[in-house]
């Protein structure tokens, strides 16, 4: 049986993080810092931020000028559908809804457009489980 999450993490290195906060106490900040430290390119997407961790922030996915493969969503479930629609327009490969974020309609929409979907999972925890040596 293949591990699609492992394949995503091995092959997709540019993450647009929707809802990324510059506040270190927020989960989005810690997750993005971890992923950046493990070699991923982070693109902050948050209309309330100018930059996060030295990376220019964009108000919306549609405003990001460069390509990205994964859209990591740190937004409440009711905002997910519009994020997924933007991910489809921007030709993302993966929509990743963080822990507690579930939206079946948006997931079905993304899958119908050919995107891979991960729901209710933390990208940091999934990365650590697969790539960080035990006991660290």
PAZAPA-4460 file (N, C-alpha, C; in steps of 0.05 Angstrom, whole numbers, plus 32768, in hexadecimal, padded with zeros to 4 digits):
% residues 136
    n_x    n_y    n_z   ca_x   ca_y   ca_z    c_x    c_y    c_z   seq   type   mol
   8011   7FE8   8000   8000   8000   8000   8012   8019   8000     1      X     A
   800B   802C   7FEF   801C   8043   7FED   8015   8057   8003     2      X     A
   8028   8068   8009   8024   807D   801D   8022   8098   800E     3      X     A
   800A   80A0   8008   8006   80B8   7FF8   8011   80D1   8007     4      X     A
   800E   80D1   8021   8019   80E8   8030   8037   80E9   802E     5      X     A
   8045   80D3   8030   8062   80D2   802C   8069   80DD   8010     6      X     A
   805A   80D4   7FFC   8060   80DD   7FE1   805C   80FB   7FDE     7      X     A
   8047   8106   7FEA   8043   8122   7FEA   805A   8131   7FF6     8      X     A
   8062   8128   800E   8078   8135   801D   8093   8133   800F     9      X     A
   8097   811D   8001   80B0   8119   7FF2   80B1   8129   7FD9    10      X     A
   809B   812D   7FCB   809B   8138   7FB0   8091   8154   7FAE    11      X     A
   8084   815F   7FC2   8078   817A   7FC1   8086   818B   7FD6    12      X     A
   8097   819D   7FCD   80A8   81AC   7FE0   80A0   81CA   7FE3    13      X     A
   808B   81D3   7FD4   8082   81EF   7FD7   8066   81EF   7FE3    14      X     A
   8064   81FB   7FFA   804B   81FC   8009   8040   8218   800B    15      X     A
   8028   821C   8002   801A   8235   8007   8009   8231   8020    16      X     A
   8010   8240   8035   8003   823B   804F   7FEE   8251   8054    17      X     A
   7FD4   8249   8051   7FBE   825B   8053   7FB6   825E   8071    18      X     A
   7FB8   8277   807A   7FB2   827C   8096   7FCB   827D   80A7    19      X     A
   7FE3   827E   809A   7FFC   827E   80A9   7FFF   8298   80B8    20      X     A
   8003   8296   80D2   8006   82AD   80E4   8023   82B3   80EB    21      X     A
   802A   82CC   80F0   8045   82D3   80F9   8047   82D1   8117    22      X     A
   8032   82C9   8125   8033   82C6   8142   803E   82AA   8149    23      X     A
   8055   82A9   8156   8061   828F   815C   8050   827C   816C    24      X     A
   803D   8286   817B   802C   8274   818B   8017   8266   817A    25      X     A
   8012   826F   8162   7FFE   8262   8151   8008   8248   8144    26      X     A
   7FF7   8234   8143   8000   821A   8137   800B   821E   811A    27      X     A
   7FFF   822F   810A   8008   8233   80EF   8025   823C   80EE    28      X     A
   802D   824D   8100   8049   8257   8101   805C   8240   8106    29      X     A
   8056   8230   811B   8068   821A   8122   806A   8205   810C    30      X     A
   8053   81FF   8100   8053   81EB   80EB   8063   81F5   80D3    31      X     A
   805F   820E   80CB   806E   8219   80B4   808C   821A   80BA    32      X     A
   8093   8222   80D2   80B0   8224   80D9   80BC   8208   80D8    33      X     A
   80AE   81F4   80E2   80B8   81D8   80E1   80BC   81D0   80C3    34      X     A
   80A8   81D4   80B3   80AA   81CC   8097   80C0   81DA   8088    35      X     A
   80C3   81F4   808E   80D9   8204   8082   80F4   81F9   808A    36      X     A
   80F7   81F2   80A4   8110   81E7   80AE   8116   81CC   80A2    37      X     A
   8102   81BF   8097   8106   81A5   808A   8107   81A7   806B    38      X     A
   810C   81BF   8062   8112   81C3   8045   80FB   81CA   8033    39      X     A
   80E4   81D0   803F   80CD   81D8   802F   80CD   81F6   802A    40      X     A
   80C3   81FF   8013   80BF   821B   800E   80A4   8222   8018    41      X     A
   80A2   8237   8029   8089   8240   8035   8080   825A   8028    42      X     A
   8067   825B   801F   805B   8273   8015   8044   827B   8027    43      X     A
   8047   828F   8038   8031   8297   804A   801A   82A4   803A    44      X     A
   8001   829B   8041   7FE9   82A7   8035   7FD7   82AF   804C    45      X     A
   7FD6   82CA   8051   7FC6   82D5   8067   7FC3   82F3   8061    46      X     A
   7FAB   82FD   805E   7FA7   8319   8058   7FAF   832C   806F    47      X     A
   7FB4   8320   8087   7FBB   8331   809E   7FD9   8331   80A3    48      X     A
   7FE9   8325   8091   8006   8324   8095   8014   8331   807D    49      X     A
   802B   833E   8082   803C   8348   806C   8051   8334   8065    50      X     A
   805C   8327   807B   806F   8312   8077   806F   8300   8090    51      X     A
   8078   82E7   808C   807A   82D4   80A2   8094   82C6   809F    52      X     A
   80A5   82C6   80B4   80BF   82B8   80B3   80D0   82C0   809B    53      X     A
   80CF   82DA   8095   80DF   82E4   807F   80D4   82DF   8063    54      X     A
   80BC   82D3   8061   80B0   82CD   8047   8099   82E1   8043    55      X     A
   8098   82ED   802B   8082   82FF   8024   8067   82F0   8025    56      X     A
   8054   82FD   8032   8039   82F1   8035   8027   82FC   801F    57      X     A
   8014   82EC   8017   8000   82F4   8003   7FE5   82F3   8010    58      X     A
   7FD3   8305   8007   7FB8   8307   8012   7FA7   82EE   800C    59      X     A
   7FAB   82E3   7FF4   7F9B   82CC   7FEB   7FAC   82BA   7FD9    60      X     A
   7FA4   82A1   7FD6   7FB2   828F   7FC4   7FB4   829A   7FA8    61      X     A
   7F9F   82A7   7F9E   7F9E   82B2   7F83   7FB4   82C8   7F7F    62      X     A
   7FBE   82D3   7F95   7FD2   82E9   7F94   7FEF   82DE   7F92    63      X     A
   7FF2   82C4   7F97   800D   82B9   7F98   8017   82B6   7F7B    64      X     A
   802E   82C4   7F74   8037   82C3   7F58   8046   82AA   7F50    65      X     A
   8050   829B   7F63   8060   8284   7F5D   8050   826A   7F60    66      X     A
   805A   8255   7F55   804C   823B   7F57   8051   822F   7F72    67      X     A
   803D   8220   7F7B   803F   8211   7F94   8031   81F6   7F90    68      X     A
   8039   81E2   7F9F   802D   81C8   7F9B   8018   81C1   7FB0    69      X     A
   801D   81C9   7FC9   800B   81C2   7FDE   7FFF   81DB   7FEB    70      X     A
   7FE5   81DA   7FEF   7FD7   81EF   7FFE   7FD0   81E4   8019    71      X     A
   7FDE   81EE   802E   7FD9   81E6   804A   7FC6   81FA   8056    72      X     A
   7FAF   81EF   8060   7F99   8201   8068   7F97   8202   8087    73      X     A
   7F9C   821A   8092   7F98   8220   80AE   7F81   8234   80B0    74      X     A
   7F6A   822C   80A6   7F51   823D   80A8   7F3B   822B   80B2    75      X     A
   7F27   8238   80BD   7F0F   8229   80C6   7F02   821C   80AE    76      X     A
   7EF5   8206   80B3   7EE9   81F6   809E   7ED7   8206   808B    77      X     A
   7EC8   8219   8096   7EB6   8228   8085   7EC3   8239   806F    78      X     A
   7EDD   823D   8072   7EEC   824D   805E   7EFB   823B   804A    79      X     A
   7EFA   8221   804E   7F0A   820F   803E   7F02   820E   8020    80      X     A
   7EE9   820E   801A   7EE0   820B   7FFE   7EEC   8221   7FED    81      X     A
   7EEC   823A   7FF6   7EF8   824F   7FE5   7F16   824C   7FE2    82      X     A
   7F23   8242   7FF7   7F40   823D   7FF5   7F45   8226   7FE0    83      X     A
   7F36   8211   7FE1   7F39   81FB   7FCF   7F33   8204   7FB2    84      X     A
   7F1F   8215   7FAE   7F1A   821F   7F93   7F31   822F   7F88    85      X     A
   7F3E   823F   7F9A   7F56   824E   7F92   7F6D   823B   7F8C    86      X     A
   7F70   8226   7F9C   7F86   8212   7F98   7F82   8205   7F7C    87      X     A
   7F6A   81FF   7F75   7F64   81F4   7F5A   7F6C   8208   7F44    88      X     A
   7F64   8221   7F48   7F6B   8236   7F34   7F89   8239   7F31    89      X     A
   7F98   8235   7F47   7FB5   8239   7F47   7FC4   821F   7F3F    90      X     A
   7FB6   820A   7F39   7FC2   81F1   7F30   7FD3   81E4   7F46    91      X     A
   7FCA   81E6   7F5F   7FD8   81D8   7F74   7FD4   81BA   7F70    92      X     A
   7FE5   81AA   7F7C   7FE3   818C   7F7A   7FD5   8180   7F92    93      X     A
   7FD7   818E   7FA9   7FCD   8182   7FC2   7FBF   8198   7FD3    94      X     A
   7FA9   8190   7FDF   7F9C   81A1   7FF3   7F9F   8192   800E    95      X     A
   7FAB   819F   8021   7FB0   8192   803B   7FA2   81A2   8050    96      X     A
   7F8D   8196   805C   7F7D   81A3   8071   7F89   819A   808C    97      X     A
   7F91   81AD   809C   7F9E   81A7   80B6   7F8B   8199   80C9    98      X     A
   7F95   8190   80E0   7F84   8183   80F4   7F6C   8195   80FB    99      X     A
   7F55   8187   80FC   7F3C   8195   8102   7F2F   81A2   80EB   100      X     A
   7F3C   81A2   80D3   7F30   81AE   80BB   7F26   8198   80A9   101      X     A
   7F0C   8197   80A6   7EFF   8183   8095   7EE9   8191   8085   102      X     A
   7EE9   818B   806B   7ED4   8196   805A   7ED0   8183   8043   103      X     A
   7EBD   8171   8045   7EB9   815C   8031   7EB3   8167   8015   104      X     A
   7EA2   817C   8014   7E9B   8187   7FFA   7EB5   8193   7FEC   105      X     A
   7EC5   81A1   7FFB   7EDE   81AC   7FF0   7EF1   8196   7FE8   106      X     A
   7EF2   8181   7FF8   7F04   816A   7FF2   7EFB   815D   7FD8   107      X     A
   7EE1   8159   7FD5   7ED6   814D   7FBC   7EDC   815F   7FA4   108      X     A
   7ED9   8179   7FA7   7EDF   818C   7F92   7EFC   818A   7F8A   109      X     A
   7F0E   8189   7F9D   7F2B   8188   7F98   7F31   816E   7F89   110      X     A
   7F26   8157   7F93   7F2C   813D   7F87   7F21   813D   7F6A   111      X     A
   7F0A   8148   7F65   7EFE   8149   7F4A   7F10   8159   7F37   112      X     A
   7F1F   816C   7F42   7F32   817C   7F31   7F4D   816F   7F30   113      X     A
   7F50   8158   7F3C   7F6A   8149   7F39   7F7E   814E   7F4F   114      X     A
   7F76   815C   7F65   7F88   8161   7F7B   7F87   814A   7F8F   115      X     A
   7F9D   8146   7F9C   7F9D   8134   7FB3   7F93   8143   7FCB   116      X     A
   7F85   8136   7FDE   7F7A   8143   7FF5   7F82   8134   800E   117      X     A
   7F8B   8144   8022   7F90   813A   803D   7F7F   814B   8050   118      X     A
   7F6F   813E   8061   7F5D   814C   8073   7F64   8145   8090   119      X     A
   7F61   8159   80A2   7F62   8154   80BF   7F7D   8146   80C7   120      X     A
   7F92   814F   80BA   7FAD   8144   80C1   7FC1   815B   80C3   121      X     A
   7FD3   8159   80D5   7FE8   816E   80D8   8000   8166   80C7   122      X     A
   8008   8178   80B5   801E   8173   80A3   8038   816F   80B2   123      X     A
   803C   817E   80C8   8054   817B   80D9   8055   815E   80E5   124      X     A
   803F   8156   80F1   803E   813B   80FD   8042   8125   80E9   125      X     A
   8036   8129   80D1   8039   8114   80BC   8055   8113   80B2   126      X     A
   8062   812A   80B0   807E   812B   80A7   8090   811E   80BC   127      X     A
   808C   8126   80D6   809D   811B   80EB   809A   80FD   80ED   128      X     A
   8082   80F3   80EA   807C   80D6   80EC   808C   80C7   80D7   129      X     A
   8090   80D3   80BF   809C   80C5   80A9   80BA   80CA   80A5   130      X     A
   80C3   80E2   80AE   80DE   80EA   80A6   80F1   80F1   80BE   131      X     A
   80E6   80F4   80D5   80F7   80FB   80EC   80FE   80E2   80FC   132      X     A
   8118   80DE   8101   8121   80C6   810F   8115   80C4   812A   133      X     A
   810E   80AC   8131   8102   80A6   814C   8115   80B0   8162   134      X     A
   810A   80B9   8177   811A   80C0   818E   8126   80DC   818E   135      X     A
   8120   80EC   817A   812B   8107   8179   8117   8119   8188   136      X     A
***
